[in-house]
Amino acid sequence: MWCLGERSVRTACAICRACIRAGSLDYASYVILERAVPHINDGLKPVQRRILHAMRRIDDGRYNKVANVVGQTMQFHPHGDASIGDALVQLGQKDLLIDCQGNWGNILTGDSAAAPRYIEARLSRFALETVFNPKTTVWKQSYDGRNREPVSLPIKFPFCCWLKGRRASPWDCRRRSCPTISTS
């Protein structure tokens, strides 16, 4: 058995720290760009875009169990069913892109949604008319290379309304509760 000198140990520790620092920065950048930040073109996070794409693929006009939608979305989203389910419930609670059936919870009271096997969803007519256009969609390979998914969706409706520095959601604009801006 051999023994490293004190200087060799310090050098090895410095190399390890540098590798960990670089790896942590790479992973943090990946998480921010691939999971947390909405795309500038469509205003959707990757999980939201993948949910809408999966729902469009299975759309036949009828409601689908949320558990089925989550399973279909897992073909494109490698981060697990819980994150997909939570994102789907949040999209559904906005009452804009997803037509919901069942107990989807309440964001005002904090009530959670029912289990995915009990609630159903389908794309709203608004989503079908404004979100999808296969002719202008740019595609990329999914994480495992078996499917294609959109880089961004060619949405005709701006999902980020900027009103004199205040960001309003489409929900605000749809419900006409955007603040009025006086010109005086």
C-alpha positions in Angstrom: 0.0 0.0 0.0 1.3 3.4 -0.8 0.7 6.7 0.8 0.2 10.1 -0.9 2.1 13.0 0.5 0.3 16.0 1.9 1.0 18.1 -1.2 -0.5 15.4 -3.5 -3.6 15.2 -1.3 -4.1 19.0 -1.6 -3.7 18.8 -5.3 -6.1 15.9 -5.6 -8.7 17.8 -3.5 -8.3 21.0 -5.6 -8.9 19.0 -8.7 -12.0 17.3 -7.2 -13.3 20.7 -6.1 -12.8 22.2 -9.6 -14.6 19.2 -11.2 -17.5 19.4 -8.8 -17.8 23.2 -9.3 -17.8 22.8 -13.1 -20.3 19.9 -13.0 -22.6 21.7 -10.6 -22.6 24.7 -12.9 -23.4 22.6 -16.0 -26.2 20.8 -14.1 -27.7 24.1 -12.8 -27.6 25.6 -16.3 -29.4 22.5 -17.7 -32.1 22.6 -15.0 -32.7 26.3 -15.6 -32.8 26.1 -19.3 -34.5 22.7 -19.8 -37.0 22.7 -16.9 -37.6 26.1 -15.3 -37.5 28.9 -17.9 -40.3 29.5 -20.4 -39.3 29.7 -24.1 -39.3 33.2 -25.5 -41.3 32.2 -28.5 -44.3 30.5 -26.9 -44.1 31.4 -23.2 -44.3 27.7 -22.2 -41.9 25.7 -20.0 -40.7 22.4 -21.6 -43.1 20.3 -19.5 -46.0 22.4 -20.5 -45.1 22.3 -24.1 -44.7 18.5 -23.9 -48.0 18.1 -22.2 -49.8 20.1 -24.9 -48.0 18.2 -27.7 -48.9 14.8 -26.1 -52.5 15.9 -25.7 -52.6 17.0 -29.4 -51.3 13.6 -30.5 -54.0 11.7 -28.6 -56.8 14.2 -29.3 -60.0 12.7 -30.6 -62.4 15.3 -29.2 -63.2 13.2 -26.1 -61.9 13.6 -22.5 -58.8 11.5 -21.6 -57.9 10.4 -18.1 -55.1 12.6 -16.7 -53.1 9.4 -15.9 -53.2 8.6 -19.6 -52.1 12.1 -20.6 -49.2 11.8 -18.1 -48.2 8.5 -19.5 -48.2 9.8 -23.1 -46.2 12.9 -22.0 -43.5 10.6 -20.4 -42.5 9.7 -24.0 -41.1 13.3 -24.2 -40.4 14.3 -20.6 -37.8 12.3 -18.7 -38.3 13.9 -15.3 -41.1 11.7 -13.9 -44.8 11.5 -13.7 -45.2 13.7 -10.6 -43.8 16.8 -12.3 -46.0 16.2 -15.4 -49.1 15.7 -13.3 -48.5 18.9 -11.3 -47.8 20.9 -14.4 -51.0 19.5 -16.1 -53.1 20.4 -13.0 -51.7 23.9 -13.0 -52.4 24.3 -16.7 -55.9 23.0 -16.2 -56.6 25.3 -13.3 -56.0 28.3 -15.6 -59.1 27.3 -17.6 -57.6 28.5 -20.9 -55.8 25.7 -22.8 -57.2 22.6 -21.2 -60.9 21.7 -20.8 -61.2 19.9 -17.5 -63.7 17.5 -16.0 -63.7 16.4 -12.4 -62.2 17.8 -9.2 -59.1 19.9 -10.3 -58.7 21.6 -7.0 -58.9 25.3 -6.3 -55.9 27.7 -6.4 -57.7 30.2 -4.2 -58.5 27.8 -1.3 -55.5 25.6 -1.7 -57.6 22.5 -2.3 -55.6 19.9 -4.3 -56.8 18.1 -7.4 -58.1 14.6 -7.3 -55.9 11.7 -8.2 -55.0 11.5 -12.0 -57.1 8.4 -12.4 -60.3 10.3 -11.4 -59.9 13.6 -13.4 -60.1 14.0 -17.2 -58.8 16.6 -19.7 -58.9 17.5 -23.3 -57.5 20.5 -25.3 -59.8 23.4 -25.3 -61.1 24.8 -28.6 -59.0 27.9 -28.0 -55.9 25.7 -27.7 -56.7 23.8 -30.9 -57.2 27.0 -32.8 -54.3 29.0 -31.5 -51.5 26.8 -30.3 -50.7 24.2 -33.1 -49.5 24.6 -36.7 -47.5 21.6 -37.9 -46.4 23.5 -41.0 -44.4 26.1 -39.0 -43.4 24.1 -36.0 -39.6 23.4 -35.6 -39.1 19.8 -34.4 -36.3 18.1 -32.4 -35.7 14.5 -31.2 -37.0 13.6 -27.8 -34.6 12.7 -25.0 -34.3 9.1 -26.1 -34.4 9.7 -29.8 -37.6 7.7 -30.4 -40.0 10.6 -31.0 -40.1 14.2 -32.2 -41.2 17.0 -30.1 -41.6 20.7 -30.8 -38.8 23.2 -29.9 -41.5 25.8 -29.4 -45.2 26.0 -30.4 -46.3 28.6 -33.0 -48.8 30.2 -30.7 -51.0 32.9 -32.2 -51.9 34.4 -28.8 -49.3 36.1 -26.6 -49.0 34.2 -23.3 -47.1 37.0 -21.6 -48.9 40.3 -21.7 -46.7 43.2 -20.6 -48.8 46.2 -19.4 -46.5 49.1 -18.5 -44.2 46.9 -16.5 -46.9 44.7 -14.9 -47.0 41.2 -16.2 -50.5 39.8 -16.7 -51.3 36.2 -17.4 -53.7 35.2 -20.2 -56.1 34.3 -17.4 -56.2 38.0 -16.3 -56.8 39.1 -19.9 -59.5 36.4 -20.5 -61.4 37.3 -17.4 -61.0 41.0 -18.2 -59.5 41.7 -14.8 -56.4 43.4 -16.3 -55.8 46.7 -14.6 -57.0 49.7 -16.5 -54.2 52.0 -17.4 -55.1 55.7 -17.3 -53.5 58.0 -19.9 -53.7 61.1 -17.8 
